[in-house]
Amino acid sequence: MTAAITPLTQRWSTLSWTAEELLARDSWRGTLPADVAAEFVAFVARRPGLTEATFVHDPCELPRMAAFGARVRESLLTGDGLFWLRDVGALGLAAEHLRCLFVAMGCALGAPMLQYGRLYPVFDRGASYTTQAVPVSMTNADTCFHTDSSSVGVVPDFVGLLCEQPSDRGGDSLVSNALTVHEVLQRLHPQALEVLRQPRIRDVVTPGTEKTIENLLRNRFPVFADSIGPGGVLFRYMRYWIEVGQQKAGQPLDAEQLRALDLLDELLQQPEHCVRFRLEAGDVFWVNNRLLAHNRTAYTDTPENQRRLQRMWIQAPVSA
Ligand SMILES: [Fe+2]
């Protein structure tokens, strides 16, 4: 059965930005407030030998970080939908302490999800997601615009990245606004939107689910679904896992379904819907994984320089 299309009753004025609108404001990028930085540096100084593995989040010990996280969370949920924290490297923290700061900020945003561990290193493991069922985070490929997690029961609200070592050959970050694209589809392509609102099988990739045919057939949900959350829609997309999942289930996508995905990809890639930027060492980036798609350009490691990031998946508090 086809889900009803949500009537266009409200334009989420800041959430459904165009690239021009987003680039005209600075609310989505900034540095760590001085009082938050000072609090964290003092926290680290009181704990010799602190590592990410031993770091325990306690908002009473980092109240300024908690307040900062609450502001960023609000912006991710109802503001710009993304936040780029720059120049954290300028604090001069050791690599372990930088990871602790990233984890502290993630915990201030919500609850870390543990399917891949609290922190998950993202680097090129020499794998290809087109020949093995591995997450694209294990590869150096252009990932195409997507949201994280292909599992029906695992929906990270926010995805965070800490850049430890940028690539000097590619690896730029891209974010496209699926909420804005949804509005375009409602206005100009309602038939295609109807197709994108039908459930599709995704391949089982996210850890925690056995790769059986029963689980594959259960792993079925639409690209766009109605949501009671901000924006009114839930966007969950990675084309490759849909094509593979449908194929493995013996239900390859038909021409109309492929056309709808082509249109979606085209809209996500249009310059007015996406922004591109480059994370430097020490930068932290957060994105709303329910309304915005992310991507990175392909990159090449060299013996002298290997791109490396740490990732977190965060579930926002229910009341957020
Ligand atoms: Fe991703």
Boltz pocket constraint, residues with backbone or C-beta under 6 A from the ligand:
constraints:
  - pocket:
      binder: B
      contacts: [[A, 146], [A, 147], [A, 148], [A, 294]]
      max_distance: 6.0
